[in-house]
Amino acid sequence: MTRRYLLTALCLLAILLGLAPSFPSFAFSLTGEEETLPQIRGLLDLTGQAIRPPLDLRPNVPVAHAGVNPYGINTFLHQEVEPAKREKQAQLIAAAGFHWIRQEFPWYDIEIHGQGDFEDRRHGAAISAWEKYDGIVDLADQYGLEIIARLSSPPSWTRADGDARGAFAPPDRFADYADYAAAVAGRYRGRIRTYQIWNEPNIYPEWGEQNVDPEAYTQLLCAAYSAIKKVDPEAVVLAGALAPTNELTGQNLNEFVFLQRMYEAGAGKCFDVMSAQGYGLWSGPTDHRLNPITVNYSRHLYLRDIMVRNGDEGKAIWISEMNWNAVPKDSGLPLNYGQATLDQQARWAPLAYERAQKEWPWIGVINFWFFKRADDSEKNLTWYYFRMAEPDFTLLPVYDSMKAYIAEHPK
């Protein structure tokens, strides 16, 4: 009965506040909602949250790799055919004030034809498969950018059945992946310090056309961790970013369950930094609501709680991908990543960095998803509209808002 009275009183308070001029900004600061009715519903959600047991976040403990420059962005530089376009991306990213680029070094594009074979013979005369990636590393050095090298996407030769289980399925021998990781880390020792092992291993299709497997992923992670550290003891190894999902079996597994099973399989000794995805979907970055079945910008707090319960409170979480999807309203595309206007995207991205810096001392780098694609062939796909720039380098409003924010809040 007491709880019912409390909720009724809070509901009346919310309605009364709704009449006050300051209510919209106050409600947005707690719910991430910009319309009145969703704001009131959000405040009521928060009242229910107040009577649930709090998460154990240990905000006051020292955290390694948290006090770093937080400004990162995802790039697809390897997909640009023209070196001049790669350089223009690097120029614009550096000019905006970003410090990190999260860039894939696809295994299939480096060790192409067989183990230990780093020549590219796909288009005629053989050339070094490293050539393009050496150029990307050179650009990062030239423009003062640090690389988070994402090591993923196996070549088909690593599986006896080729691509039958999907192009992203793991190799038959995890030692082959470890050798590839060591080859990348050895070549770029002293120039790349940070490596991420796989991407979203808990969802389809990132583990192939098969069920995900946290224990197998842990074996892969540990093999790569050991191999990288052997050639570069100063390297920082990130676990693969876990994607938010509420599914519990099969090709998609809830990231909280996945992470706990990783710990039970021994993953705690095999990564320096945990990774998460930071999508807000349907609400803005100031949404403080916590519900394990709701995806919002606060969701990584559950991962932090799991890390604390497993003795990993001293490790940071880095956000591998953060943004709001500005898919046009008249596009007819499915809204499976939420929907925001270009104006909201421009306002919310800086707020995401601001909130993390103020509230979450365990967060390190936050990587905006993403700068641009090489062409517009994917404009019929919803995820294309996370971009910061069009393929022809037309800059969207979020570029200017992030540039202004970073200039005002340098790290």
C-alpha positions as a LaTeX table, in Angstrom:
\begin{tabular}{lrrr}
\hline
Residue & $x$ (\AA) & $y$ (\AA) & $z$ (\AA) \\
\hline
Met1 & 0.00 & 0.00 & 0.00 \\
Thr2 & 2.84 & 2.38 & 0.89 \\
Arg3 & 4.38 & 1.81 & $-2.52$ \\
Arg4 & 1.08 & 2.59 & $-4.25$ \\
Tyr5 & 0.77 & 5.87 & $-2.35$ \\
Leu6 & 4.36 & 6.75 & $-3.24$ \\
Leu7 & 3.82 & 6.13 & $-6.94$ \\
Thr8 & 0.56 & 8.09 & $-6.93$ \\
Ala9 & 2.23 & 11.04 & $-5.22$ \\
Leu10 & 5.11 & 10.98 & $-7.65$ \\
Cys11 & 2.72 & 10.78 & $-10.59$ \\
Leu12 & 0.87 & 13.87 & $-9.37$ \\
Leu13 & 4.20 & 15.61 & $-8.82$ \\
Ala14 & 5.27 & 14.80 & $-12.36$ \\
Ile15 & 2.03 & 16.22 & $-13.76$ \\
Leu16 & 2.42 & 19.39 & $-11.70$ \\
Leu17 & 6.02 & 19.75 & $-12.79$ \\
Gly18 & 4.84 & 19.37 & $-16.34$ \\
Leu19 & 3.13 & 22.72 & $-15.98$ \\
Ala20 & 6.36 & 24.45 & $-14.94$ \\
Pro21 & 8.53 & 26.18 & $-17.56$ \\
Ser22 & 11.65 & 24.32 & $-16.38$ \\
Phe23 & 10.06 & 20.89 & $-16.60$ \\
Pro24 & 11.18 & 19.93 & $-20.15$ \\
Ser25 & 14.88 & 20.46 & $-19.46$ \\
Phe26 & 14.62 & 18.88 & $-16.01$ \\
Ala27 & 12.83 & 15.82 & $-17.35$ \\
Phe28 & 15.22 & 15.46 & $-20.29$ \\
Ser29 & 18.18 & 15.50 & $-17.89$ \\
Leu30 & 16.78 & 12.38 & $-16.23$ \\
Thr31 & 14.91 & 10.52 & $-18.96$ \\
Gly32 & 16.56 & 11.46 & $-22.24$ \\
Glu33 & 13.06 & 12.13 & $-23.61$ \\
Glu34 & 12.07 & 15.37 & $-25.37$ \\
Glu35 & 8.27 & 14.97 & $-25.53$ \\
Thr36 & 6.08 & 15.63 & $-22.48$ \\
Leu37 & 4.23 & 12.31 & $-22.19$ \\
Pro38 & 7.37 & 10.18 & $-22.62$ \\
Gln39 & 9.08 & 12.42 & $-20.07$ \\
Ile40 & 6.33 & 11.78 & $-17.51$ \\
Arg41 & 6.43 & 8.04 & $-18.21$ \\
Gly42 & 10.20 & 8.14 & $-17.86$ \\
Leu43 & 10.02 & 9.83 & $-14.46$ \\
Leu44 & 7.56 & 7.19 & $-13.30$ \\
Asp45 & 9.94 & 4.51 & $-14.52$ \\
Leu46 & 12.65 & 6.09 & $-12.39$ \\
Thr47 & 10.46 & 5.92 & $-9.29$ \\
Gly48 & 10.15 & 2.17 & $-9.72$ \\
Gln49 & 13.89 & 1.93 & $-10.16$ \\
Ala50 & 14.41 & 3.59 & $-6.80$ \\
Ile51 & 13.08 & 0.57 & $-4.90$ \\
Arg52 & 15.26 & $-2.00$ & $-6.71$ \\
Pro53 & 18.63 & $-3.07$ & $-5.26$ \\
Pro54 & 21.37 & $-0.75$ & $-6.56$ \\
Leu55 & 24.16 & $-1.95$ & $-8.81$ \\
Asp56 & 27.65 & $-2.29$ & $-7.33$ \\
Leu57 & 29.66 & 0.14 & $-9.45$ \\
Arg58 & 32.61 & 0.98 & $-7.15$ \\
Pro59 & 32.99 & 4.51 & $-8.51$ \\
Asn60 & 35.85 & 5.46 & $-6.22$ \\
Val61 & 38.42 & 2.76 & $-6.98$ \\
Pro62 & 41.45 & 3.37 & $-9.23$ \\
Val63 & 40.72 & 2.24 & $-12.80$ \\
Ala64 & 43.46 & 1.57 & $-15.34$ \\
His65 & 43.02 & 3.01 & $-18.87$ \\
Ala66 & 40.13 & 5.25 & $-17.79$ \\
Gly67 & 41.85 & 8.62 & $-17.56$ \\
Val68 & 42.61 & 8.77 & $-21.28$ \\
Asn69 & 41.56 & 11.09 & $-24.07$ \\
Pro70 & 37.92 & 10.00 & $-24.60$ \\
Tyr71 & 37.42 & 11.22 & $-28.18$ \\
Gly72 & 37.36 & 8.37 & $-30.69$ \\
Ile73 & 35.64 & 7.61 & $-33.97$ \\
Asn74 & 35.16 & 4.52 & $-36.14$ \\
Thr75 & 36.68 & 4.54 & $-39.60$ \\
Phe76 & 36.63 & 2.36 & $-42.71$ \\
Leu77 & 39.83 & 3.66 & $-44.22$ \\
His78 & 40.71 & 0.27 & $-45.68$ \\
Gln79 & 37.65 & 0.48 & $-47.94$ \\
Glu80 & 38.72 & 3.72 & $-49.60$ \\
Val81 & 40.42 & 2.88 & $-52.92$ \\
Glu82 & 42.11 & 6.25 & $-53.32$ \\
Pro83 & 44.86 & 7.13 & $-50.83$ \\
Ala84 & 43.92 & 10.81 & $-51.12$ \\
Lys85 & 40.48 & 10.05 & $-49.70$ \\
Arg86 & 42.03 & 8.19 & $-46.78$ \\
Glu87 & 44.15 & 11.22 & $-46.06$ \\
Lys88 & 41.20 & 13.58 & $-46.31$ \\
Gln89 & 39.37 & 11.51 & $-43.70$ \\
Ala90 & 42.37 & 11.66 & $-41.38$ \\
Gln91 & 42.62 & 15.42 & $-41.91$ \\
Leu92 & 38.95 & 16.02 & $-41.07$ \\
Ile93 & 38.96 & 13.69 & $-38.09$ \\
Ala94 & 42.04 & 15.34 & $-36.62$ \\
Ala95 & 40.64 & 18.82 & $-37.38$ \\
Ala96 & 37.53 & 17.97 & $-35.36$ \\
Gly97 & 39.73 & 17.13 & $-32.38$ \\
Phe98 & 39.33 & 13.35 & $-32.27$ \\
His99 & 42.30 & 11.49 & $-30.85$ \\
Trp100 & 41.48 & 7.84 & $-31.60$ \\
Ile101 & 40.34 & 5.96 & $-34.67$ \\
Arg102 & 38.87 & 2.48 & $-34.27$ \\
Gln103 & 39.95 & 0.85 & $-37.49$ \\
Glu104 & 39.55 & $-2.77$ & $-38.55$ \\
Phe105 & 42.60 & $-4.69$ & $-39.75$ \\
Pro106 & 40.61 & $-7.50$ & $-41.42$ \\
Trp107 & 42.36 & $-10.83$ & $-41.24$ \\
Tyr108 & 41.03 & $-11.82$ & $-44.68$ \\
Asp109 & 42.69 & $-8.74$ & $-46.22$ \\
Ile110 & 46.11 & $-9.27$ & $-44.64$ \\
Glu111 & 46.81 & $-13.03$ & $-44.53$ \\
Ile112 & 44.81 & $-13.64$ & $-47.66$ \\
His113 & 45.78 & $-16.90$ & $-49.32$ \\
Gly114 & 47.17 & $-19.05$ & $-46.52$ \\
Gln115 & 48.98 & $-19.09$ & $-43.23$ \\
Gly116 & 52.06 & $-16.90$ & $-43.22$ \\
Asp117 & 51.28 & $-15.55$ & $-46.70$ \\
Phe118 & 51.12 & $-11.76$ & $-46.59$ \\
Glu119 & 51.07 & $-11.16$ & $-50.34$ \\
Asp120 & 47.97 & $-10.00$ & $-52.19$ \\
Arg121 & 47.57 & $-11.83$ & $-55.51$ \\
Arg122 & 43.86 & $-11.18$ & $-55.99$ \\
His123 & 44.22 & $-8.49$ & $-58.64$ \\
Gly124 & 47.17 & $-9.50$ & $-60.79$ \\
Ala125 & 50.81 & $-9.06$ & $-59.83$ \\
Ala126 & 51.61 & $-9.76$ & $-56.20$ \\
Ile127 & 51.92 & $-6.83$ & $-53.81$ \\
Ser128 & 52.41 & $-6.71$ & $-50.07$ \\
Ala129 & 49.11 & $-7.10$ & $-48.24$ \\
Trp130 & 50.58 & $-4.84$ & $-45.57$ \\
Glu131 & 50.98 & $-1.90$ & $-47.95$ \\
Lys132 & 47.54 & $-0.38$ & $-47.43$ \\
Tyr133 & 47.67 & $-0.82$ & $-43.66$ \\
Asp134 & 51.18 & 0.62 & $-43.45$ \\
Gly135 & 49.71 & 3.67 & $-45.18$ \\
Ile136 & 46.88 & 3.91 & $-42.65$ \\
Val137 & 49.35 & 3.73 & $-39.77$ \\
Asp138 & 51.47 & 6.40 & $-41.46$ \\
Leu139 & 48.41 & 8.66 & $-41.72$ \\
Ala140 & 47.61 & 8.15 & $-38.04$ \\
Asp141 & 51.17 & 9.14 & $-37.13$ \\
Gln142 & 51.06 & 12.14 & $-39.45$ \\
Tyr143 & 47.83 & 13.51 & $-37.99$ \\
Gly144 & 48.39 & 12.63 & $-34.35$ \\
Leu145 & 45.77 & 9.89 & $-34.19$ \\
Glu146 & 46.02 & 6.74 & $-32.10$ \\
Ile147 & 44.66 & 3.53 & $-33.58$ \\
Ile148 & 42.44 & 0.99 & $-31.88$ \\
Ala149 & 43.09 & $-1.94$ & $-34.20$ \\
Arg150 & 40.09 & $-4.23$ & $-34.46$ \\
Leu151 & 41.29 & $-7.74$ & $-35.31$ \\
Ser152 & 38.46 & $-9.69$ & $-36.89$ \\
Ser153 & 37.00 & $-11.15$ & $-40.11$ \\
Pro154 & 38.83 & $-14.44$ & $-40.82$ \\
Pro155 & 39.81 & $-15.60$ & $-44.31$ \\
Ser156 & 37.98 & $-18.67$ & $-45.61$ \\
Trp157 & 41.16 & $-20.80$ & $-45.58$ \\
Thr158 & 41.05 & $-20.82$ & $-41.76$ \\
Arg159 & 37.97 & $-23.10$ & $-41.81$ \\
Ala160 & 37.80 & $-26.58$ & $-43.35$ \\
Asp161 & 34.30 & $-25.79$ & $-44.62$ \\
Gly162 & 35.27 & $-22.39$ & $-45.99$ \\
Asp163 & 32.43 & $-19.89$ & $-45.65$ \\
Ala164 & 29.72 & $-22.52$ & $-45.13$ \\
Arg165 & 29.23 & $-21.29$ & $-41.55$ \\
Gly166 & 29.44 & $-17.66$ & $-42.59$ \\
Ala167 & 32.24 & $-15.29$ & $-43.47$ \\
Phe168 & 32.62 & $-14.19$ & $-39.84$ \\
Ala169 & 32.74 & $-17.67$ & $-38.30$ \\
Pro170 & 35.84 & $-18.23$ & $-36.13$ \\
Pro171 & 38.80 & $-20.25$ & $-37.42$ \\
Asp172 & 39.09 & $-23.96$ & $-36.79$ \\
Arg173 & 42.37 & $-23.37$ & $-34.98$ \\
Phe174 & 42.45 & $-20.45$ & $-32.58$ \\
Ala175 & 46.24 & $-20.60$ & $-32.77$ \\
Asp176 & 45.95 & $-19.34$ & $-36.37$ \\
Tyr177 & 44.12 & $-16.24$ & $-35.13$ \\
Ala178 & 46.72 & $-15.75$ & $-32.40$ \\
Asp179 & 49.50 & $-15.92$ & $-35.01$ \\
Tyr180 & 47.73 & $-13.28$ & $-37.11$ \\
Ala181 & 47.26 & $-11.03$ & $-34.05$ \\
Ala182 & 50.94 & $-11.43$ & $-33.20$ \\
Ala183 & 51.93 & $-10.60$ & $-36.78$ \\
Val184 & 49.97 & $-7.32$ & $-36.66$ \\
Ala185 & 51.25 & $-6.41$ & $-33.19$ \\
Gly186 & 54.82 & $-7.27$ & $-34.11$ \\
Arg187 & 54.77 & $-5.23$ & $-37.31$ \\
Tyr188 & 53.33 & $-2.13$ & $-35.63$ \\
Arg189 & 54.97 & $-2.38$ & $-32.23$ \\
Gly190 & 55.57 & 1.13 & $-30.93$ \\
Arg191 & 53.09 & 2.60 & $-33.42$ \\
Ile192 & 49.84 & 0.82 & $-32.51$ \\
Arg193 & 49.36 & 0.11 & $-28.83$ \\
Thr194 & 45.73 & $-0.95$ & $-28.60$ \\
Tyr195 & 44.12 & $-4.07$ & $-30.06$ \\
Gln196 & 40.52 & $-5.28$ & $-29.88$ \\
Ile197 & 39.89 & $-9.00$ & $-30.12$ \\
Trp198 & 36.90 & $-9.62$ & $-32.39$ \\
Asn199 & 33.66 & $-7.66$ & $-32.51$ \\
Glu200 & 30.27 & $-8.46$ & $-30.97$ \\
Pro201 & 30.95 & $-12.19$ & $-30.43$ \\
Asn202 & 27.61 & $-12.53$ & $-28.65$ \\
Ile203 & 25.34 & $-11.82$ & $-31.65$ \\
Tyr204 & 24.62 & $-12.91$ & $-35.20$ \\
Pro205 & 26.37 & $-12.83$ & $-37.61$ \\
Glu206 & 29.64 & $-11.96$ & $-35.86$ \\
Trp207 & 30.23 & $-15.56$ & $-34.74$ \\
Gly208 & 29.03 & $-16.96$ & $-38.06$ \\
Glu209 & 25.99 & $-19.01$ & $-39.03$ \\
Gln210 & 25.99 & $-20.89$ & $-35.75$ \\
Asn211 & 25.24 & $-20.45$ & $-32.08$ \\
Val212 & 27.45 & $-18.04$ & $-30.19$ \\
Asp213 & 29.80 & $-19.57$ & $-27.64$ \\
Pro214 & 31.23 & $-17.50$ & $-24.75$ \\
Glu215 & 33.56 & $-20.29$ & $-23.70$ \\
Ala216 & 35.01 & $-20.65$ & $-27.20$ \\
Tyr217 & 35.32 & $-16.89$ & $-27.52$ \\
Thr218 & 37.22 & $-16.84$ & $-24.23$ \\
Gln219 & 39.68 & $-19.40$ & $-25.63$ \\
Leu220 & 40.16 & $-17.20$ & $-28.71$ \\
Leu221 & 40.61 & $-14.10$ & $-26.55$ \\
Cys222 & 43.16 & $-15.75$ & $-24.28$ \\
Ala223 & 45.16 & $-17.13$ & $-27.21$ \\
Ala224 & 45.33 & $-13.70$ & $-28.85$ \\
Tyr225 & 46.09 & $-11.91$ & $-25.57$ \\
Ser226 & 49.07 & $-14.15$ & $-24.88$ \\
Ala227 & 50.38 & $-13.86$ & $-28.45$ \\
Ile228 & 50.12 & $-10.04$ & $-28.54$ \\
Lys229 & 51.73 & $-9.59$ & $-25.13$ \\
Lys230 & 54.59 & $-11.86$ & $-26.15$ \\
Val231 & 55.59 & $-9.60$ & $-29.06$ \\
Asp232 & 54.59 & $-6.31$ & $-27.38$ \\
Pro233 & 54.33 & $-6.38$ & $-23.57$ \\
Glu234 & 53.18 & $-2.74$ & $-23.59$ \\
Ala235 & 50.14 & $-3.46$ & $-25.76$ \\
Val236 & 46.65 & $-2.88$ & $-24.37$ \\
Val237 & 44.20 & $-5.65$ & $-25.24$ \\
Leu238 & 40.47 & $-4.96$ & $-25.40$ \\
Ala239 & 37.86 & $-7.68$ & $-25.21$ \\
Gly240 & 35.46 & $-7.72$ & $-28.15$ \\
Ala241 & 32.61 & $-5.26$ & $-27.82$ \\
Leu242 & 29.48 & $-6.97$ & $-26.50$ \\
Ala243 & 26.29 & $-5.99$ & $-28.28$ \\
Pro244 & 23.07 & $-5.27$ & $-26.36$ \\
Thr245 & 20.48 & $-8.01$ & $-26.80$ \\
Asn246 & 17.82 & $-9.61$ & $-24.64$ \\
Glu247 & 17.94 & $-13.00$ & $-26.35$ \\
Leu248 & 19.17 & $-15.86$ & $-24.20$ \\
Thr249 & 19.98 & $-18.74$ & $-26.54$ \\
Gly250 & 21.14 & $-19.56$ & $-30.04$ \\
Gln251 & 22.74 & $-17.06$ & $-32.38$ \\
Asn252 & 22.21 & $-14.11$ & $-30.00$ \\
Leu253 & 23.02 & $-14.21$ & $-26.29$ \\
Asn254 & 22.35 & $-11.48$ & $-23.75$ \\
Glu255 & 25.61 & $-9.66$ & $-23.10$ \\
Phe256 & 25.28 & $-9.93$ & $-19.32$ \\
Val257 & 24.99 & $-13.70$ & $-19.48$ \\
Phe258 & 27.74 & $-13.83$ & $-22.09$ \\
Leu259 & 30.16 & $-11.79$ & $-19.95$ \\
Gln260 & 29.50 & $-13.82$ & $-16.80$ \\
Arg261 & 30.16 & $-17.03$ & $-18.70$ \\
Met262 & 33.37 & $-15.48$ & $-20.06$ \\
Tyr263 & 34.52 & $-14.85$ & $-16.50$ \\
Glu264 & 33.63 & $-18.39$ & $-15.47$ \\
Ala265 & 35.74 & $-19.63$ & $-18.39$ \\
Gly266 & 38.76 & $-17.60$ & $-17.22$ \\
Ala267 & 38.52 & $-14.45$ & $-19.34$ \\
Gly268 & 39.45 & $-12.13$ & $-16.48$ \\
Lys269 & 43.16 & $-12.72$ & $-17.04$ \\
Cys270 & 42.93 & $-12.25$ & $-20.81$ \\
Phe271 & 41.97 & $-8.61$ & $-21.37$ \\
Asp272 & 43.06 & $-5.20$ & $-20.09$ \\
Val273 & 39.91 & $-3.26$ & $-21.01$ \\
Met274 & 36.29 & $-4.34$ & $-21.40$ \\
Ser275 & 34.33 & $-3.11$ & $-24.42$ \\
Ala276 & 30.65 & $-2.29$ & $-24.80$ \\
Gln277 & 28.36 & $-0.69$ & $-27.34$ \\
Gly278 & 26.82 & 2.65 & $-26.34$ \\
Tyr279 & 23.72 & 3.07 & $-28.48$ \\
Gly280 & 20.86 & 5.15 & $-27.10$ \\
Leu281 & 18.29 & 3.96 & $-29.68$ \\
Trp282 & 15.01 & 5.60 & $-28.65$ \\
Ser283 & 16.13 & 7.98 & $-25.89$ \\
Gly284 & 18.89 & 10.54 & $-25.50$ \\
Pro285 & 22.19 & 10.21 & $-23.62$ \\
Thr286 & 20.77 & 11.62 & $-20.38$ \\
Asp287 & 18.42 & 8.65 & $-19.87$ \\
His288 & 19.12 & 7.43 & $-16.32$ \\
Arg289 & 16.60 & 4.61 & $-16.40$ \\
Leu290 & 18.01 & 1.17 & $-15.67$ \\
Asn291 & 16.15 & $-1.90$ & $-16.79$ \\
Pro292 & 17.98 & $-5.04$ & $-17.89$ \\
Ile293 & 15.65 & $-5.50$ & $-20.85$ \\
Thr294 & 15.85 & $-1.89$ & $-22.08$ \\
Val295 & 18.59 & $-0.67$ & $-24.40$ \\
Asn296 & 19.67 & 2.87 & $-23.64$ \\
Tyr297 & 22.90 & 4.76 & $-23.08$ \\
Ser298 & 23.08 & 3.65 & $-19.43$ \\
Arg299 & 23.02 & $-0.07$ & $-20.20$ \\
His300 & 26.76 & $-0.62$ & $-19.74$ \\
Leu301 & 26.28 & $-0.06$ & $-15.98$ \\
Tyr302 & 25.12 & $-3.68$ & $-15.79$ \\
Leu303 & 28.41 & $-4.77$ & $-17.37$ \\
Arg304 & 30.28 & $-2.69$ & $-14.79$ \\
Asp305 & 28.34 & $-4.42$ & $-12.01$ \\
Ile306 & 29.29 & $-7.85$ & $-13.42$ \\
Met307 & 32.94 & $-6.81$ & $-13.64$ \\
Val308 & 32.91 & $-5.65$ & $-10.01$ \\
Arg309 & 31.32 & $-8.90$ & $-8.84$ \\
Asn310 & 34.11 & $-10.80$ & $-10.62$ \\
Gly311 & 36.91 & $-8.77$ & $-9.07$ \\
Asp312 & 37.60 & $-6.61$ & $-12.13$ \\
Glu313 & 36.64 & $-3.24$ & $-10.69$ \\
Gly314 & 40.09 & $-1.92$ & $-11.61$ \\
Lys315 & 39.49 & $-2.29$ & $-15.36$ \\
Ala316 & 37.93 & 0.33 & $-17.60$ \\
Ile317 & 35.12 & $-0.02$ & $-20.12$ \\
Trp318 & 35.67 & 1.56 & $-23.52$ \\
Ile319 & 32.66 & 2.27 & $-25.70$ \\
Ser320 & 33.37 & 0.83 & $-29.15$ \\
Glu321 & 30.39 & 2.40 & $-30.90$ \\
Met322 & 28.17 & 5.30 & $-29.80$ \\
Asn323 & 25.63 & 7.32 & $-31.77$ \\
Trp324 & 21.97 & 7.85 & $-32.61$ \\
Asn325 & 20.55 & 6.74 & $-35.94$ \\
Ala326 & 19.44 & 9.67 & $-38.11$ \\
Val327 & 17.48 & 7.58 & $-40.59$ \\
Pro328 & 15.15 & 9.89 & $-42.56$ \\
Lys329 & 11.49 & 9.75 & $-41.54$ \\
Asp330 & 10.32 & 9.13 & $-45.09$ \\
Ser331 & 12.94 & 6.45 & $-45.89$ \\
Gly332 & 10.62 & 3.48 & $-45.39$ \\
Leu333 & 13.51 & 1.64 & $-43.70$ \\
Pro334 & 12.98 & $-0.43$ & $-40.55$ \\
Leu335 & 13.66 & 1.50 & $-37.36$ \\
Asn336 & 15.57 & $-1.28$ & $-35.63$ \\
Tyr337 & 18.24 & 1.16 & $-34.38$ \\
Gly338 & 15.84 & 3.80 & $-33.11$ \\
Gln339 & 15.41 & 7.11 & $-34.86$ \\
Ala340 & 16.72 & 10.61 & $-34.27$ \\
Thr341 & 16.78 & 13.75 & $-36.35$ \\
Leu342 & 20.05 & 15.21 & $-37.59$ \\
Asp343 & 19.54 & 18.01 & $-35.06$ \\
Gln344 & 19.10 & 15.55 & $-32.19$ \\
Gln345 & 22.14 & 13.57 & $-33.29$ \\
Ala346 & 24.17 & 16.78 & $-33.31$ \\
Arg347 & 23.00 & 17.75 & $-29.82$ \\
Trp348 & 23.12 & 14.30 & $-28.24$ \\
Ala349 & 26.58 & 13.09 & $-29.29$ \\
Pro350 & 28.43 & 15.79 & $-27.29$ \\
Leu351 & 26.12 & 15.13 & $-24.32$ \\
Ala352 & 27.15 & 11.47 & $-24.42$ \\
Tyr353 & 30.78 & 12.43 & $-23.85$ \\
Glu354 & 29.82 & 14.99 & $-21.24$ \\
Arg355 & 27.78 & 12.54 & $-19.19$ \\
Ala356 & 30.46 & 9.86 & $-19.27$ \\
Gln357 & 33.09 & 12.31 & $-18.05$ \\
Lys358 & 30.88 & 13.54 & $-15.21$ \\
Glu359 & 29.26 & 10.32 & $-14.00$ \\
Trp360 & 31.28 & 7.26 & $-15.04$ \\
Pro361 & 34.93 & 7.29 & $-13.90$ \\
Trp362 & 35.44 & 3.77 & $-15.26$ \\
Ile363 & 34.78 & 4.82 & $-18.88$ \\
Gly364 & 37.79 & 5.49 & $-21.12$ \\
Val365 & 37.46 & 6.03 & $-24.87$ \\
Ile366 & 34.07 & 6.56 & $-26.52$ \\
Asn367 & 34.13 & 5.91 & $-30.26$ \\
Phe368 & 31.54 & 7.68 & $-32.39$ \\
Trp369 & 29.96 & 5.32 & $-34.94$ \\
Phe370 & 31.07 & 6.21 & $-37.65$ \\
Phe371 & 32.81 & 8.82 & $-39.86$ \\
Lys372 & 31.83 & 7.76 & $-43.41$ \\
Arg373 & 31.51 & 4.93 & $-45.88$ \\
Ala374 & 33.42 & 4.81 & $-49.16$ \\
Asp375 & 30.21 & 5.05 & $-51.26$ \\
Asp376 & 26.43 & 5.18 & $-50.88$ \\
Ser377 & 25.68 & 1.61 & $-51.99$ \\
Glu378 & 24.37 & 0.86 & $-48.48$ \\
Lys379 & 21.96 & 3.78 & $-48.24$ \\
Asn380 & 19.10 & 1.26 & $-48.37$ \\
Leu381 & 20.32 & $-0.14$ & $-45.04$ \\
Thr382 & 19.25 & 1.50 & $-41.80$ \\
Trp383 & 22.68 & 1.47 & $-40.18$ \\
Tyr384 & 24.10 & 3.64 & $-43.01$ \\
Tyr385 & 22.51 & 6.67 & $-41.31$ \\
Phe386 & 24.84 & 6.65 & $-38.32$ \\
Arg387 & 27.42 & 8.43 & $-40.51$ \\
Met388 & 29.06 & 11.77 & $-39.71$ \\
Ala389 & 29.83 & 12.57 & $-43.34$ \\
Glu390 & 28.47 & 11.54 & $-46.71$ \\
Pro391 & 30.68 & 9.51 & $-49.07$ \\
Asp392 & 31.49 & 12.74 & $-50.98$ \\
Phe393 & 32.73 & 14.30 & $-47.70$ \\
Thr394 & 29.66 & 16.49 & $-47.16$ \\
Leu395 & 29.77 & 17.03 & $-43.40$ \\
Leu396 & 26.61 & 16.56 & $-41.34$ \\
Pro397 & 25.66 & 18.78 & $-38.38$ \\
Val398 & 27.10 & 16.38 & $-35.81$ \\
Tyr399 & 30.60 & 17.00 & $-37.19$ \\
Asp400 & 30.39 & 20.68 & $-36.31$ \\
Ser401 & 28.80 & 20.08 & $-32.91$ \\
Met402 & 31.48 & 17.55 & $-31.95$ \\
Lys403 & 34.25 & 19.82 & $-33.21$ \\
Ala404 & 32.91 & 22.69 & $-31.11$ \\
Tyr405 & 32.46 & 20.50 & $-28.03$ \\
Ile406 & 35.96 & 19.01 & $-28.20$ \\
Ala407 & 37.45 & 22.48 & $-28.64$ \\
Glu408 & 35.66 & 23.61 & $-25.48$ \\
His409 & 36.52 & 20.43 & $-23.55$ \\
Pro410 & 40.03 & 19.37 & $-24.65$ \\
Lys411 & 41.62 & 16.39 & $-22.96$ \\
\hline
\end{tabular}
